[in-house]
Amino acid sequence: MNKIKILFYEIRLELSRVSWPKGRELWNSTWIVIYFSIILAIFIGLVDLLFSHGIRLLLK
C-alpha cells in the first residue's frame, strides 16, 4: 500500500512540473494537427487511387 502512495505522490509531483500550454497555443496546435491530418488523408487517398487504377490496368 505504501508503494501505491509513493507512486501517486510522484505522479502529482511530475504533473506539477509540466509546462501546460495556454488556451490560444492549444487551439493553434489543435488546428495544425487537424490540418495536417486532412492533408495526409487526401494524399494517402490519392496514392491509393493511383495504385488501384495502375493495378487494374496491369491485370486487364
C-alpha positions in Angstrom: 0.0 0.0 0.0 2.9 2.3 0.7 4.3 1.9 -2.8 1.0 3.0 -4.3 1.0 6.1 -2.2 4.6 6.9 -3.3 3.6 6.3 -6.9 0.7 8.8 -6.7 2.8 11.3 -4.9 5.5 11.1 -7.6 2.8 11.4 -10.3 1.5 14.6 -8.7 5.0 15.9 -8.3 5.8 15.3 -12.0 2.4 16.8 -13.1 3.2 20.0 -11.2 6.4 20.4 -13.2 4.7 20.1 -16.5 4.6 23.2 -18.6 0.9 23.2 -19.7 0.0 25.2 -22.8 -2.2 28.3 -22.7 -5.6 28.3 -24.3 -4.5 30.1 -27.5 -1.4 27.9 -28.0 -3.5 24.8 -27.5 -6.1 25.8 -30.1 -3.3 26.7 -32.6 -1.7 23.3 -32.1 -5.0 21.5 -32.4 -5.8 23.2 -35.8 -2.3 22.4 -37.1 -2.9 18.7 -36.2 -6.3 18.7 -37.9 -5.0 20.5 -41.0 -2.1 18.1 -41.5 -4.3 15.1 -40.8 -6.7 16.2 -43.6 -3.7 16.8 -46.0 -2.3 13.4 -45.2 -5.6 11.7 -45.6 -6.1 13.3 -49.0 -2.5 12.3 -50.0 -3.0 8.7 -49.0 -6.3 8.6 -50.7 -4.8 9.9 -54.0 -1.9 7.4 -53.8 -4.3 4.6 -53.1 -6.5 5.6 -56.1 -3.4 5.8 -58.4 -2.1 2.4 -57.3 -5.5 0.7 -57.6 -6.0 2.2 -61.0 -2.5 1.0 -62.0 -3.1 -2.5 -60.7 -6.4 -2.6 -62.7 -4.6 -1.6 -65.9 -1.9 -4.2 -65.3 -4.5 -7.0 -64.7 -6.5 -6.3 -67.9 
